[in-house]
Amino acid sequence: MNAVLTLETAPQVTAQFAQMRTVLNSEAPADTPREQDAVYRFSIEGGKTLRESAITGADGTEDLIIRCVEYVDPVTQKTRYGVDYWSVRRYWATDHKSRALAELAYRAAVRDEFARPTLTLSLERFTRGLASFYDVTDVI
């Protein structure tokens, strides 16, 4: 008897579980009402960090943090999984009921930041891929 393990791609998982929901965005409208921004920000920031990538500035403070978090939706009181992106230039957060989809979105956000940096960074940051680009990361 043979067993075959099939892995689904991000588009397949997204099609199966629906799109990530934008709950916060400093540059565009979100899928949640603007008057709920503060309560969502508080819930996401207080959520359990599952994964994290960060860039520390010259002064020792974080200039960019991308996190995959587990948190309780303040409106529905259900557990959600989100990607929290914060930088000195902008912020956004997306979420979903599926941790797998949030994990995929987290990896994509980390890689997208490397591919198209939103911060002005030294050339040394680009010498060894993600390992030198981020001060802390768990994406390879």
C-alpha positions, 0 to 999 in steps of 0.5 A: 500500500502506498500513501501519497501526500499532496501539498496545496499551493497558496492559490489553492488554499486561498480558493478553498478558504477565501481571501485574507480579510484586511482589518487595518490599513494606513494607506487604503480602506480596510474590510472592517469599519474605520471606527473599529481600528483601535479595538482591532489594533489593540487585539492584534498587538495583544495577540500571541506571536506565532512567528516574527521578522524584524529590522532594527534601526541604528538607534536600536528600535524596530523600524519594521516588524512583520508578525503572524499572530493568533488573536481573538476578534473583538467583534465576533470573539472567535480566534483568528490568525493574522499578519501584522505589518508595522513599519515607520512608514506604514502599517496593515493587518490581515486575518483569517480563520485558518492558521495555514492561510495566515502562515502563507500570507506571513511568508509572502509578506516577509519575502515581498518586503525583501523583494521590494523594500519599503525602507531605505537600507544599506547594501550590506542587508542584501548580501546573504538573502533574508538572513542578512536583510532581517535582524530577526526572521524565521523564514528561509 
